Amino acid sequence: LAVMLVSDILDGLKAMSEDGPAAEEMDNAVKYLVKADGERRKSRENSLSFRNRSRMTLVESGFDPDFDYGSAVGKVTARDIRNLAKKILRSDRLTVIYREN
């Protein structure tokens, strides 16, 4: 089963690296990701632990947790996705799969 799943994933990555996502797929992905992020933020907006964790992220990494996620996601192009798939498929990477008995 693991060999079949890895084979399917590699086939999908190869197709993505050659053809990339279609414009409609990109639009749907952006809409979904922006909506999901908004829902997550809304559900956590009153959570003290979430706000504290967000501030610690800012202090530790300099990454602003309140950045404009929608704008960032909207800047990702089909070419970016193709290039990422190509990087993942490079043969100089080691893939390790853990299996629980």
N, C-alpha and C positions, 0 to 999 in steps of 0.2 A: 504494500500500500504506500509506504513512504517513497519508494522509487517512482511510483506512478504520480504521486502528488508533486514531487520535485520536478519530474519531467513536464507536468502540466504547467507548473510555475515558470519553468525555463522557456517553454513554448510561448507563454503569454508575454514574458519579458522580451523575447526575441521579436515577436510581432510588434510590441510597443516600441522597441528600439528602431524598427524599420519604418513603421507606418505612423506611429504616435497616435495619440487619441484624436478622434474627430472633433470638430468644433462643437457639435452638440454635446458630446461627452464632457468636454472642458466646461461648457456653460453649466451643465447639470452638476458637475463636481463642485464648481465654485458656489453655486446656489446652495447645495447641500452643506458644504463646509461652513459657509457664512451663517446659515440658519442654525446649524448644530452648535457653533461657537456662541451665538447669541443666546440660545436656550441654556447652554451650560453656564454662561455668565449670569443670566437672569436667576437661575436656580441657586447660584452661589453668592449672589450679591450681598446677602445679609449674613453670610457665614464669616465669623471672626477668624476661624482657622484659615480659611481661603484667603482672606485679606492679609493676614500675617504672612502666609506662605508666599503670596505675590510680592510683598515688600521685601522679604528675604531673597527672593529671586533677583530683584532689582539690585539689592546690596551686594549679593554674591557674584552675580554675572554681568551686571550692568544692563541686563535685558529688561526693558520696560513691559510689564505685564498688561498695561493698558494701551499698547500700540494698536493701530488700526488694522486688525486682522483681515477684514474684507478687502482692503486695499492691497495688502501683501499677497493674499491668495489670488486676487484678480490679476496680479502682475506675472504669475506663472504662465508660461506659454507651452504649447504643444512641443516646441523644440526643446524646452527645458526638460520635459518629461522624457522625450526620446533620448536626450543626453544622459539623464539619470539611469535609464534602463541600460544604455550602453556601458556605463560605468559599472553597474551591478554585474553585467555579463562578462566583464573583462576576466580573462583566465588567470590573472595574477592575484586573484583573491581566493582565500580559503573559505569554503562553506562547511560549517560544522552543524550537524543536526543531532540533537539529543533525543533519545528515545527512552521513555519510561517503561519499565518492565511490569 
